[in-house]
Amino acid sequence: MKAHWWKALGITLVLYSIVMGFIGQVPALWILHETIRNLYFHVTMWFAMMTLLSISIGYSIAYLSTFKQKYDIIATEAANVAMMFGAIGIVTGMAWANFT
């Protein structure tokens, strides 16, 4: 378990976001009302996307330096998952803008 502490941390943070996003206390702002709960989902999608794109850039540079196939696969898959997070971020942003 010591080698995979980051997996447990990731699961804990995702569960925290889901629970707090749906039942946690949020400030009562006159224009946002309950839609402020979307911050738990929308903003984290963009942060995840930017992090994964940064990882993809790093591994792309590593691939171009060494031509190891492993680096190319990691860069490609990081970019693919980043695009999924970007699409979900766009959808949650459109839903939030519609209600706000």
N, C-alpha and C positions, 0 to 999 in steps of 0.2 A: 504494500500500500504506500510505502514511502516514495516509491518511484513515480507513482501516479497521483500525487496530491492535487495536481491541477485539475484532474477530472472531477474529483469530489468537490473542489472549489467551484468549478463551472456548473455542476449540477445544483449546488446550493444556491448560487447566484441566480440561475434561471428559475428555480422554484420560488425564491424570494421575490423576483420580479413578477411572476405570475400571481402569487398570493397577494402581494401589496397592490398590484395593478387592479385587481378585482375587488378586494375587500379592505384595503388600507385606507387610512385617513388622508384626505386631500384637502387643500385650502379651498374655501368657498369664494371663488372669484366670479364677478358678475358676468363676464363675457364667456368664460370657459365652462363654468358649472362643472358637471361630472366628466366632460371630455378631457379634462386635464389628466385623467387616468391613462390616456394614450401616450403620455410621456414615458411611461414604463416600457412601452413596446416600440414606438416610433423612433425615438432617439437612440435606443440601444441597437436597433437595426442598422442605423447609419454608422454608429461607432464600430460595430462588428464588421460592417462592410469596409470601412476605411482601414481597420486593422488588418483584415485579410488581404486587401489590395497592397498594403505595405509589405506584408509577408511575401506576396506574389512578386513584387518588385525585387525584394532582396534575393529570393531564390532564382529569379530570372537572371540577375546579375551574376549569381554564383554559377548558374548553368553556362552562361556565356564565357565565364572565366575558365571553367574546368571541363565543360561538355559531358558532365555526368548526367545520365538519363534520370536518375533519382530526383535531381534538382528541378528538372523540367516538369516532371510529373507533379511534384509538390506545388510548383508555381502555377501550373494549369488548374489543378484542383482547387487551390486557394482562390484563384480568380473566378472559377465556376461557382463556388459557394458564396463568394462576395456578390456576384450578380444576383443570386437568389435573395440574399439579404437586402440588396438594393431594390429589387422588385417588391418585396414585402414592405420595405420602408416607404416606397412610393404609394402603395395601396393604403397603408395606415395613415399616411399624410393626407391622401385625398379624402379618406373617411373623416379625419379630424377636421379638415378645412370645410367639408360639407356641413358638419354640425356646428362649427364655430361661426 
